[in-house]
Amino acid sequence: MFGKPIEAALFDMDGLLIDTEAVYIEAYRQAATTIGVEMPISLCHAMIGVPTAECEILIQEHFGPDFRVDHFQASFRTHADRILADDVPVKPGAVELLEFLTGRGLPCALATSSRPTTAERYLGRAGLRRHFAAIATRYDVERPKPHPDVYLEAARRLGVAPERCLAFEDSSVGLAAAHAAGTMAIMVPDILQPSPEIRAKCVKVLPDLHAALGLLQEALR
C-alpha cells in the first residue's frame, strides 16, 4: 500500500485533528445574523480547507464590493473564539494516532492553512502541541493549498523527504496539496466527501482516525 518507507507524518489541523469546521460554520452564520445577512451553507462549504485570505475573496465576491469583509471577519473570530474558549474539541482517535506515531519514533509536523498563533493556541488548548516537532502554516510559504508549498515546508522542517512522509487530510483542497507535494496522502473526510478525482490521489480514504491507527498498526508491525 505504501510505496516508500514511512519516516514521518504530516497533519492538517482543522477538521482533521480538531473538530473546528462545524464551529467555524456556526460562527460565520452567527456573524451574518448579527449584521442582518444570510451566510449560505454552500459558501461555508466552499471555504473548507481554504486559507483565510482566499476565504475573504470568496466572501467579498458573494456579498459584493461594498461589503465590509474586515468587520465581518472580526465578528466571525469573536464568535469562534467564544465557542472555543473553554473547549477545543479533539477528533476521535487523534490522540491515540499521534501517540502511536511518536511512540514508534516517527516525527510529526503540522501543515495548516491557519495562522501560526491560531495553530499554537488550538493545539495547546487541545493538549496536542507536544506531539509536533514542527509547524508549517500558510503564512510560512508563498502559495496556499491546493499548492504543495506548506507540505513541502513541513517535510523540510522535519528533515524528511516528502515522499517518505504520510500526510493526513480531511478536505479535498488539502489532499490535493499533499498529493502535489509527493507525500503518501490519506484522507479522513470531515464534512464533505471526496470526488472520484480526489479519491484517485489518496493512498486510502478512511472513515476516522481510529481506522487510520489500525491501518498503521498493521503496516508498521
C-alpha positions in Angstrom: 0.0 0.0 0.0 2.7 2.5 1.0 5.2 2.8 -1.9 8.1 4.1 0.3 9.3 3.6 3.9 7.4 5.8 6.3 9.7 8.2 8.1 7.4 10.9 9.3 3.8 12.1 9.4 2.3 15.4 8.3 -1.1 16.6 9.5 -3.7 19.2 8.7 -5.4 20.7 11.7 -8.9 22.0 11.3 -11.4 19.2 10.6 -8.8 16.5 10.9 -7.3 16.7 14.4 -9.6 19.3 15.8 -13.3 19.4 15.2 -13.4 23.0 14.3 -15.0 23.1 10.8 -18.6 22.8 12.2 -17.7 25.5 14.8 -16.4 27.8 12.0 -19.6 27.3 10.0 -21.7 28.2 13.1 -19.5 31.2 13.9 -19.9 32.5 10.3 -23.6 32.1 10.4 -23.9 33.9 13.7 -21.7 36.7 12.4 -24.0 37.0 9.4 -27.1 37.1 11.5 -25.6 39.9 13.6 -25.4 42.2 10.6 -28.6 41.0 9.0 -27.4 39.0 6.1 -27.6 35.3 5.3 -24.5 33.1 5.1 -25.3 30.3 2.6 -24.1 26.8 3.7 -22.7 26.4 0.2 -20.4 29.3 0.8 -19.3 27.9 4.1 -18.6 24.5 2.4 -16.6 26.3 -0.4 -14.3 27.7 2.3 -13.4 24.4 3.9 -9.6 23.9 3.8 -9.1 27.3 2.2 -6.7 29.8 3.7 -8.1 33.0 5.3 -7.1 35.4 2.5 -8.8 33.3 -0.1 -11.9 32.9 2.1 -12.1 36.6 2.3 -12.1 36.8 -1.5 -15.0 34.3 -1.7 -16.9 36.3 0.9 -16.3 39.6 -1.0 -17.4 38.1 -4.3 -20.6 36.7 -2.7 -21.7 39.8 -0.9 -20.4 42.5 -3.3 -17.7 45.2 -3.4 -19.3 47.4 -0.7 -19.4 44.6 1.9 -17.1 45.2 4.8 -15.3 41.9 4.9 -12.9 43.1 7.6 -15.8 43.8 10.0 -17.4 40.5 9.1 -14.3 38.6 9.7 -13.7 40.3 13.1 -17.3 39.3 14.1 -16.6 35.7 12.9 -13.4 35.5 15.0 -15.3 36.8 18.1 -18.0 34.2 17.8 -15.4 31.4 17.0 -13.2 32.4 20.0 -16.2 32.4 22.3 -17.3 29.0 21.2 -13.8 27.6 21.5 -12.8 29.5 24.6 -13.3 26.7 27.1 -13.1 23.6 24.9 -11.3 22.8 21.7 -12.9 19.5 20.6 -10.4 16.9 19.5 -11.4 14.4 16.8 -11.9 10.8 18.0 -8.7 8.8 17.5 -6.4 11.9 17.2 -4.6 11.4 20.5 -4.1 7.7 20.0 -2.8 8.1 16.5 -0.3 10.8 17.5 0.9 8.8 20.5 1.4 5.7 18.3 3.4 7.6 15.7 5.7 9.4 18.2 6.0 6.1 20.2 7.4 4.5 17.1 9.9 7.3 16.7 8.2 8.9 13.7 8.3 12.7 13.9 5.1 14.7 13.2 4.6 18.1 11.7 1.6 20.3 11.2 0.8 21.6 7.7 -2.1 24.0 8.2 -3.8 26.9 6.4 -4.4 28.5 9.8 -2.5 31.4 11.2 0.6 30.5 13.4 -1.0 32.0 16.5 -4.2 30.1 15.9 -2.4 26.8 15.3 -0.4 27.2 18.5 -3.4 28.2 20.5 -5.7 25.4 19.4 -3.1 22.7 19.6 -2.2 23.9 23.1 -5.8 24.1 24.3 -6.4 20.6 22.8 -3.3 19.1 24.5 -1.8 18.1 21.2 1.1 20.5 20.9 3.7 18.2 22.5 3.3 15.7 19.6 4.6 18.1 16.9 8.3 18.6 16.2 7.4 21.3 13.7 4.6 23.5 12.5 4.3 25.0 9.0 1.5 27.4 8.1 0.1 29.2 5.1 2.0 32.2 6.3 5.4 30.4 6.1 5.1 29.8 2.3 4.4 31.6 -0.9 1.4 29.7 -2.2 -1.6 28.2 -0.3 -3.2 24.8 -0.5 -4.0 23.3 -3.0 -0.4 24.1 -4.0 2.1 21.8 -2.3 4.2 24.5 -0.5 3.0 24.1 3.1 3.5 20.3 2.9 6.9 20.7 1.3 7.9 23.1 4.1 6.6 20.9 6.9 8.6 18.0 5.5 11.7 20.2 5.2 11.4 21.3 8.8 11.4 17.7 9.8 14.4 16.9 7.5 12.4 14.1 5.8 11.8 13.7 2.0 8.1 14.4 1.2 7.8 11.0 -0.5 8.7 9.3 2.8 6.0 11.2 4.7 2.4 10.2 5.4 0.0 13.1 5.0 -3.4 13.2 6.7 -6.1 15.5 5.4 -9.8 16.0 5.7 -10.5 18.3 2.8 -10.2 18.0 -0.9 -8.2 21.2 -1.2 -5.7 19.9 1.4 -5.5 16.5 -0.1 -4.6 18.0 -3.5 -1.8 19.9 -1.8 -0.5 16.8 0.0 -0.6 14.8 -3.2 1.1 17.5 -5.2 3.9 17.5 -2.6 4.6 13.8 -3.3 3.5 12.5 0.1 1.6 9.3 0.8 -1.7 11.0 1.3 -4.5 9.6 3.4 -7.9 11.3 3.5 -10.2 11.2 6.5 -13.2 13.3 5.3 -14.9 15.6 7.7 -17.9 17.4 6.3 -17.5 16.9 2.6 -16.8 13.6 0.8 -14.0 13.4 -1.9 -14.8 13.4 -5.6 -13.5 10.5 -7.7 -10.7 12.7 -8.8 -9.5 13.3 -5.3 -10.0 9.7 -4.3 -7.6 8.7 -7.1 -4.9 10.8 -5.4 -5.3 9.1 -2.0 -3.4 6.1 -0.7 -6.5 5.4 1.3 -9.8 7.1 2.3 -10.7 6.2 5.8 -13.8 6.9 8.0 -12.0 8.2 11.0 -8.6 8.4 12.8 -9.2 5.2 14.6 -9.2 3.5 11.3 -6.0 5.3 10.4 -4.4 4.0 13.6 -5.5 0.4 12.7 -4.1 0.7 9.2 -0.7 1.9 10.5 -0.5 -0.6 13.3 -0.9 -3.3 10.6 1.6 -1.7 8.2 4.3 -0.9 10.8 4.3 -4.0 12.9 
